[in-house]
């Protein structure tokens, strides 16, 4: 059962592993360039396992101690997982002890595979999803650790390497912009971020802008429902 599930899951994770190789190594390089030992990217990628938050955590560790700000920042950055989790409630039923790891190890890429791929009839779904999560985490941890180790051997100017996450989000934003017909959510995000940047400065604008965006979306949703109620 486990062997069949592993063989079924492995091909779906290969493209993800290739992507994680470059992104994870850049994260490892960045951590090493900031003066962290190899154990930091190793354990952070193993226990945090949230790519975007791991990049952000590097700066949090070097900045003034502020646990409340760090908590809200982590919550906002990974808030999408709340919606991921709700959509996976039915799929995680009857998976036994594997459910705990499925919840912990659900990254964006694993969610995409487990949500859209139906394993063969002779393959246990629980083990299939388990190996998708496990393989993807192994790829990420290995790449991050390799990047940090390589940083000790290969010395080059790493200025700007932490811009990789910014570039990644810009590409994701442009892709969503092209695919979506309604650009209002994107414009709300840009305007809220710009306003908070002007008010709070570049070091403190992320959490306020996230809160501002959520408030705007909530208000917009309530306003859009009012005409429907009136029509009834």
C-alpha angles and dihedrals in degrees: 000000000000093000092052091048092050093050091048094048100042099073092053092055098050096085089045090051091053091051092046090051094066098034094044093048091051088053091050091048090050093051092049091048090054091056101260120140121241090260092069098063090038096056095032092054090046099048104024095035095177109120100203093043092049091058090048092046090060090065092041090057090053096045132074115298108265112152095176093053090045091051095051092043091053090046093051096043092051099032090114088072089069088066092041090055094050092052092051098051094101094043092053094054117117094011094121119203090350089075091077093057092041089058094045097043099045106124124167094268095046090048091054093052097042093045098048107028121081110203120224117279093253093053122087109238093214093056091042092056091042093057093045089057094041096049093048092050091048089053092050097045092046094048094047092048092045091051092052092047092047088052089066092053104035113052119195139137106286094185108141097013090118086063088078092091092049089051091048093053092046090054091047090049093051091047092051090046091055094046099043122079094198110064096178096100091052092048091048089053093049095046094045092048092048093050093048091046090057093045103039103024131236095293098054109026101092101077095042091047091051091051091046091051093050091049091050093049092047092049092046091051093051092048092049091054095053097075090050091053091047092050091054 
